[in-house]
């Protein structure tokens, strides 16, 4: 298969053309040890910055050997981590089944060399062309002084990591044709945020949806620590037959969610139907591609006051119309809390403290509660959060309010400290406030696989639910959420939040709101005040519903 392999330098750009990948050996030179061995006494170990010639030669040697089909043990000697590189390089041939490669380096930028790969993948009598871009970095070996490729799996493919692998073969699950609640097809090309979710749905429900597996090249999670254990298809050699899978998503709301998160970097939003718990949209705009909307763990700031207010009112310590202290700052067990710009309210109703997001009004009531675990109980028993028992149809983090005491428990009252939530959790909390009772979020019907849906121990007290909605309505019309919600009609409510993060100059922006039978929550990393960044994201999603 290596017959006819040739190399050439064309116009200053090195081009490698190989008849096959995976056979023979590449003649190494000198003492190449991947940076871990010693060099001959004849040669002085070079130090200092790499020259352009060294960078070009190191990249050329590695890419030529790769395209020519050198085995992993040999080619890995041209990297600074031969032990780690060898198996990945061999896997490209033995597991990914790449049979031909044309590798074209680009112009080096400093020590980085970009390159294009055009290859053929063959398996089971099927083949398909495959092309992609990647880059390598050249470094000086610590012990040899030689220019070496800085090893990372992403050199072989940009999505390859230590916890996944490239595998070509029969698909682990049939492809699915996912559709929304109205039968509109959902694809990751049209709705990019759904990519990891569709992968998970395919792994779980591909066979139940009635499809048959094809042949594909995929990235598959490789053991413990894999951030996305569901396979991600990179190339389809044979399609098989997709099964049709109906989800609870709404294409219109999803489209609005995709557009809205693009306004801000590091933004996530989720939308649910309060009366049923059905998830209508999930969207993320993150550089790392992480599905933070469902798996994230962050302090939610003052959006948590929805739960805290419910708890205080159920205990009879606060009421929407009852005057509440709201001083500029308050201390609890040695920890001082203050309001934004140290504002205060003079003997105003609790509803106004909620709408203005007065931290101290909540902190001042802690002594009267007399139970540091009260917020945790309310979160779990009424709002269905923190029990790690949601079965939405895909993996989720179900929120957490850990046991705490003293100043740490006080911080939880205003959504700081050890409270951890994501926007799906906060959308669900908002939906519970709107509905009066918890409905576990789902993205596919429970009847699809007869899974047991989580329930809460009890609903909100009817009178408290009514007061809570009234306070959220005031927040949406004349409080901190008014600007973001101003363009929306109907029955609406909101709560803003700003969560301070250690080492981060600007707080994270949180916003939760509902309009009629649609609830949504959003977070924007370092977005500042809740109404400034996350607010418009939520409003756009609610408007689409």
C-alpha positions in Angstrom: 0.0 0.0 0.0 3.0 2.3 0.4 4.2 1.8 -3.2 4.2 5.1 -5.0 4.5 7.2 -1.9 6.3 10.4 -2.7 7.0 13.8 -1.3 7.6 17.2 -2.8 8.1 20.8 -2.0 5.8 23.0 -4.1 6.0 26.7 -3.9 7.5 26.6 -0.4 4.6 24.5 0.9 5.4 20.9 1.8 3.0 18.4 0.2 2.8 14.8 1.2 1.1 12.2 -1.0 0.9 8.7 0.3 -0.5 5.5 -1.2 -1.5 4.3 2.2 -1.2 4.9 5.9 0.1 2.2 8.3 2.9 0.1 6.8 6.7 0.1 7.0 9.0 2.3 9.0 10.4 5.7 8.7 14.1 6.0 9.0 14.8 8.1 12.1 18.0 10.0 12.5 20.3 10.4 15.4 19.1 9.8 18.9 15.4 10.7 19.0 13.9 9.9 22.3 10.8 12.0 22.5 12.5 14.3 24.9 13.0 11.7 27.6 16.4 10.1 26.7 19.9 11.3 26.2 21.9 12.4 23.2 25.3 11.2 22.0 28.3 12.8 23.5 29.3 13.9 20.0 26.4 16.4 19.9 26.0 19.4 22.0 22.4 19.8 23.3 21.0 22.9 21.7 19.1 25.5 23.7 17.3 28.7 23.1 14.5 29.6 20.7 13.8 27.4 17.7 14.8 28.7 14.3 12.4 28.8 11.4 14.4 26.1 9.7 14.1 23.8 12.8 10.4 24.4 13.0 9.8 23.7 9.3 12.0 20.5 9.4 10.4 19.1 12.5 6.9 19.6 11.1 8.0 18.2 7.7 9.5 15.1 9.2 6.5 14.4 11.4 3.8 15.0 8.7 5.8 13.1 6.0 6.1 10.0 8.3 2.5 10.2 9.3 1.3 10.4 5.7 3.8 7.7 4.6 2.4 5.3 7.1 5.1 5.0 9.8 4.1 3.0 12.8 3.3 4.8 16.0 6.4 3.7 17.9 8.6 5.2 15.2 6.7 8.4 14.5 6.1 9.1 18.2 9.9 9.6 18.5 9.4 12.8 16.6 7.2 14.1 19.5 8.0 15.2 23.1 5.8 12.4 24.6 6.5 9.2 22.7 4.7 7.0 25.2 1.4 8.8 24.8 1.7 9.5 21.1 2.3 6.0 19.8 -1.0 4.4 20.6 -3.0 7.4 19.2 -1.0 7.4 16.0 -1.5 3.6 15.6 -5.2 4.0 16.3 -5.5 6.4 13.4 -4.7 3.4 11.2 -6.0 0.4 13.2 -9.2 1.9 14.7 -10.1 4.8 12.4 -9.1 2.8 9.3 -7.6 5.7 7.4 -6.1 4.2 4.2 -4.9 7.2 2.2 -3.7 10.7 3.2 -2.6 13.9 1.6 -1.2 16.3 4.2 -0.6 19.9 3.2 1.2 22.1 5.7 0.5 25.8 5.7 2.8 28.6 6.7 4.2 28.5 10.2 3.0 31.2 12.6 5.8 31.3 15.2 6.1 27.7 16.4 2.7 26.6 15.2 2.2 24.9 11.9 -1.3 24.5 10.5 -2.0 21.7 8.0 -4.8 20.2 5.9 -5.6 16.5 5.8 -7.4 14.8 2.9 -7.9 11.1 3.5 -9.9 8.1 2.7 -11.6 5.9 5.3 -12.4 2.3 4.5 -14.3 -0.3 6.4 -16.5 -3.3 5.6 -16.3 -2.7 1.8 -17.4 0.9 2.2 -15.2 4.0 1.8 -15.6 7.7 1.9 -13.3 10.8 1.6 -12.5 12.7 4.8 -10.9 16.1 5.1 -10.2 18.4 8.0 -7.7 21.0 9.4 -5.4 20.8 12.4 -2.2 22.2 13.6 0.9 21.2 15.5 3.4 23.1 17.7 7.2 22.5 17.6 9.2 22.7 20.8 12.8 22.0 21.8 13.3 18.7 23.5 14.3 19.2 27.1 17.0 16.5 27.1 17.9 16.2 23.4 17.7 19.8 22.4 16.1 18.6 19.2 13.0 20.3 17.6 10.0 18.0 18.4 6.3 18.1 17.9 4.6 19.1 21.1 2.3 16.1 21.6 -1.4 16.4 22.1 -4.1 14.1 20.6 -5.6 17.2 18.8 -2.5 17.1 16.5 -4.1 14.0 14.8 -7.6 15.5 14.8 -8.8 18.8 16.5 -11.5 17.0 18.4 -9.4 14.2 19.7 -8.6 14.3 23.4 -7.1 12.0 26.1 -10.6 10.7 26.9 -12.0 9.8 23.4 -10.8 7.9 20.4 -11.4 7.8 16.6 -13.2 4.5 15.7 -14.6 3.4 12.4 -17.1 0.5 12.3 -20.8 -0.3 12.7 -22.4 2.6 14.6 -23.0 2.0 18.3 -26.6 3.1 17.8 -28.8 3.8 14.7 -29.0 7.3 13.4 -32.1 9.2 14.5 -34.3 11.7 12.8 -35.2 13.9 15.8 -38.3 16.0 15.4 -39.9 18.7 17.6 -43.3 18.5 19.2 -44.9 19.5 15.9 -42.9 17.2 13.7 -40.3 19.7 12.5 -36.9 18.0 12.0 -34.1 19.1 14.4 -30.5 18.9 13.2 -27.3 20.1 14.7 -26.5 22.0 11.5 -29.6 24.1 12.0 -29.6 24.1 15.8 -25.9 23.8 16.8 -26.6 23.7 20.5 -28.5 20.4 20.1 -25.4 18.6 18.8 -24.4 16.9 22.1 -28.0 16.4 23.0 -28.9 14.7 19.7 -25.8 12.5 20.2 -27.1 11.4 23.6 -30.6 10.8 22.3 -29.3 8.7 19.6 -27.2 6.5 22.0 -30.2 6.0 24.3 -33.1 5.8 21.9 -31.7 5.0 18.4 -32.9 1.3 18.6 -36.2 2.2 20.3 -36.9 4.7 17.4 -36.7 1.8 14.9 -33.5 2.6 13.0 -30.8 0.3 11.8 -27.1 1.0 12.2 -24.8 2.1 9.4 -21.0 2.4 9.2 -19.3 5.5 10.5 -16.2 7.2 11.7 -17.0 8.6 15.2 -15.4 10.1 18.2 -16.3 7.8 21.1 -15.8 8.5 24.8 -13.0 6.4 26.2 -13.5 5.5 29.8 -13.9 7.5 33.0 -13.4 11.2 32.7 -14.9 11.4 29.2 -16.8 14.7 29.0 -19.1 13.5 26.3 -19.5 9.7 26.4 -22.0 9.7 23.6 -20.4 9.1 20.2 -20.0 12.0 17.8 -20.2 11.1 14.1 -17.5 12.6 12.0 -18.0 10.7 8.8 -20.7 8.4 7.5 -19.7 5.6 5.2 -23.0 3.9 5.1 -26.2 5.6 6.6 -28.3 2.7 7.7 -31.9 3.6 8.4 -32.6 6.5 10.8 -35.3 6.0 13.4 -37.8 8.8 14.0 -37.7 10.2 17.5 -40.2 12.8 18.7 -38.9 15.2 21.4 -40.6 17.9 23.5 -38.6 20.7 21.9 -40.2 23.5 20.0 -38.4 24.5 16.8 -39.5 28.1 17.0 -38.5 28.5 20.6 -35.2 26.6 20.0 -34.4 28.9 17.0 -35.0 32.0 19.2 -32.8 30.4 21.9 -30.0 29.8 19.4 -30.2 33.4 18.2 -30.4 34.9 21.6 -27.3 33.2 23.1 -25.2 34.4 20.1 -25.5 38.0 21.5 -23.1 37.1 24.2 -20.1 34.9 24.6 -20.3 32.1 27.2 -24.1 32.2 27.4 -26.7 29.5 28.1 -30.5 29.4 28.2 -33.2 26.8 28.8 -37.0 26.9 28.4 -39.7 24.6 29.9 -43.4 24.4 29.9 -44.6 24.9 33.5 -47.8 22.9 33.2 -46.0 19.8 32.0 -42.3 20.1 32.5 -41.6 19.6 28.8 -38.3 21.1 27.7 -38.9 23.5 24.8 -35.4 24.8 24.2 -31.8 24.3 25.2 -29.0 26.6 23.8 -25.4 27.4 24.6 -22.8 29.7 23.1 -19.6 28.5 24.6 -16.1 28.3 23.3 -15.6 24.8 24.9 -18.9 23.4 23.4 -20.0 22.2 26.9 -23.7 21.7 27.4 -23.7 24.1 30.4 -27.4 24.6 30.2 -28.0 21.1 31.4 -24.8 20.1 33.0 -23.4 23.3 34.4 -22.8 23.9 38.1 -22.7 27.6 39.2 -24.0 29.9 41.9 -27.3 31.4 40.5 -27.2 34.7 42.4 -30.5 36.3 43.4 -32.6 34.2 41.1 -32.4 31.8 44.0 -34.5 34.2 46.0 -37.5 32.7 44.3 -37.0 29.6 46.5 -35.9 31.6 49.5 -39.0 33.9 49.3 -41.2 30.8 49.1 -39.6 29.3 52.2 -39.9 32.5 54.2 -43.5 33.0 53.3 -44.4 29.4 54.0 -43.0 29.8 57.4 -45.0 33.0 58.0 -41.9 35.2 58.3 -42.7 37.2 55.2 -45.6 38.1 53.0 -45.9 40.1 49.8 -47.6 43.1 51.6 -45.8 42.8 54.9 -43.2 45.5 55.6 -39.6 44.2 55.7 -36.3 45.7 56.8 -33.9 46.4 54.0 -30.8 48.2 55.4 -27.7 49.0 53.3 -25.9 46.0 54.9 -26.5 43.2 57.3 -24.3 40.8 59.3 -25.0 37.2 60.1 -22.6 35.1 62.2 -19.6 37.3 61.4 -20.3 37.6 57.7 -21.4 41.0 56.2 -23.8 41.2 53.3 -24.8 44.4 51.4 -27.0 45.6 48.7 -25.9 46.8 45.3 -24.5 50.3 45.8 -25.6 49.9 49.5 -29.2 51.0 48.6 -31.8 50.7 51.3 -35.6 50.6 51.5 -37.4 52.2 54.5 -40.1 49.8 55.9 -41.4 48.8 52.4 -43.4 45.7 51.6 -41.5 42.4 51.1 -42.7 42.4 47.4 -40.6 45.6 46.8 -37.5 44.1 48.5 -38.0 41.1 46.1 -38.5 43.3 43.1 -35.5 45.5 43.9 -33.4 42.4 44.9 -32.6 43.6 48.4 -30.1 41.1 49.8 -30.3 42.3 53.4 -34.1 41.8 53.6 -33.5 38.1 53.2 -30.4 38.0 55.5 -32.2 39.8 58.3 -34.9 37.1 58.5 -32.4 34.2 59.0 -32.4 34.3 62.8 -36.2 34.0 62.8 -36.0 30.9 60.6 -33.9 29.2 63.2 -32.9 26.3 61.0 -29.9 26.4 58.7 -31.3 23.4 56.7 -34.6 25.1 55.9 -33.6 26.3 52.4 -32.2 22.9 51.5 -35.5 21.3 52.5 -37.6 23.8 50.6 -35.5 23.4 47.5 -35.8 19.6 47.6 -39.3 19.1 48.9 -41.1 21.7 46.9 -39.0 22.6 43.9 -37.7 19.1 43.2 -34.1 20.3 43.1 -31.0 18.6 44.6 -32.1 15.0 44.9 -30.1 13.8 41.8 -33.1 11.9 40.5 -34.2 13.7 37.3 -34.6 11.5 34.3 -35.1 13.9 31.5 -34.0 11.5 28.7 -30.4 12.8 28.6 -27.8 13.4 31.4 -28.4 16.4 33.6 -27.0 18.0 36.8 -30.1 18.4 39.0 -28.9 21.3 41.2 -27.6 21.3 44.7 -28.1 23.2 48.0 -25.6 21.4 50.3 -26.0 21.4 54.0 -24.4 24.5 55.4 -24.5 26.6 58.6 -23.7 30.1 59.8 -22.5 32.6 57.2 -22.3 30.0 54.5 -26.0 29.1 55.0 -26.8 32.9 54.8 -25.0 33.2 51.5 -27.2 30.4 50.1 -30.3 32.6 50.8 -29.1 34.9 48.1 -27.8 32.3 45.7 -24.2 32.6 46.6 -21.7 30.3 48.4 -22.2 26.6 47.9 -25.5 26.7 45.9 -25.0 25.2 42.5 -27.4 25.4 39.6 -27.7 25.5 35.8 -30.2 27.3 33.7 -32.4 24.2 33.3 -32.6 24.0 37.1 -33.5 27.7 37.3 -36.0 27.4 34.5 -37.6 24.5 36.4 -37.7 26.6 39.6 -39.4 29.4 37.7 -41.9 27.0 36.2 -42.7 25.6 39.7 -43.4 29.1 40.9 -45.7 29.7 37.9 -47.4 26.3 38.1 -47.6 26.1 41.8 -46.1 22.6 41.8 -43.0 20.8 40.4 -43.0 19.0 37.1 -39.7 17.3 36.3 -38.3 18.6 33.0 -38.3 16.0 30.2 -36.9 16.2 26.6 -38.6 12.9 25.4 -41.8 11.5 26.8 -41.4 9.1 29.7 -43.6 6.6 27.8 -40.8 6.1 25.4 -38.9 4.0 27.8 -41.1 3.8 30.9 -38.6 5.6 33.0 -39.7 6.9 36.4 -40.0 10.7 36.5 -39.0 12.6 39.7 -41.7 14.2 41.8 -41.6 16.6 44.7 -42.8 15.8 48.2 -45.4 18.5 48.1 -46.6 21.5 46.0 -46.3 25.2 47.0 -48.9 26.4 49.5 -51.6 27.9 47.3 -51.5 31.3 49.1 -47.7 31.4 48.9 -47.7 30.5 45.2 -50.1 33.3 44.5 -48.0 35.8 46.4 -44.8 34.6 44.8 -46.3 35.1 41.3 -47.4 38.6 42.3 -43.9 39.5 43.4 -42.4 38.1 40.2 -45.0 40.1 38.2 -43.9 43.3 40.0 -40.3 42.5 39.3 -41.2 42.1 35.6 -43.2 45.3 35.4 -41.5 47.8 37.8 -38.5 46.0 39.4 -35.1 45.0 38.2 -36.5 42.9 35.4 -38.8 45.5 33.9 -36.4 46.7 31.1 -35.8 43.2 29.8 -39.5 42.2 30.0 -41.0 45.4 28.7 -41.8 44.1 25.2 -43.7 41.1 26.4 -47.4 41.0 27.1 -49.5 38.3 28.9 -49.1 36.9 32.3 -45.4 37.5 33.1 -43.0 37.4 36.0 -39.2 37.6 36.5 -36.3 37.6 38.9 -32.8 38.9 38.2 -29.5 37.7 39.7 -25.8 38.6 39.7 -23.4 36.0 41.0 -20.0 37.0 42.1 -17.2 34.7 41.2 -13.8 34.6 42.9 -11.1 35.9 40.6 -13.6 37.4 38.2 -13.9 41.2 38.0 -17.5 41.2 36.7 -20.3 39.1 38.1 -22.2 36.5 36.1 -25.5 37.7 34.8 -28.6 35.5 35.7 -32.2 36.0 34.7 -35.3 33.8 35.2 -38.8 34.6 33.9 -42.1 33.3 32.7 -44.8 34.4 30.2 -48.0 32.4 30.2 -47.2 28.7 30.0 -43.4 29.2 29.2 -40.6 29.6 31.7 -37.0 30.3 30.9 -33.7 31.1 32.6 -30.3 32.3 31.2 -26.8 32.9 32.4 -24.1 35.0 30.8 -20.6 34.6 32.1 -19.2 38.0 33.3 -22.3 39.6 32.0 -22.8 41.9 35.0 -26.3 42.7 36.3 -29.0 40.2 35.6 -31.2 42.5 33.5 -28.4 43.7 31.3 -27.3 40.5 29.6 -29.2 37.4 30.6 -32.5 39.4 30.7 -32.6 40.0 26.9 -31.8 36.4 26.3 -34.7 35.2 28.3 -37.0 37.8 26.9 -36.2 36.7 23.3 -37.0 33.1 24.2 -40.3 34.0 26.0 -41.3 36.1 23.0 -40.9 33.2 20.7 -43.3 31.1 22.8 
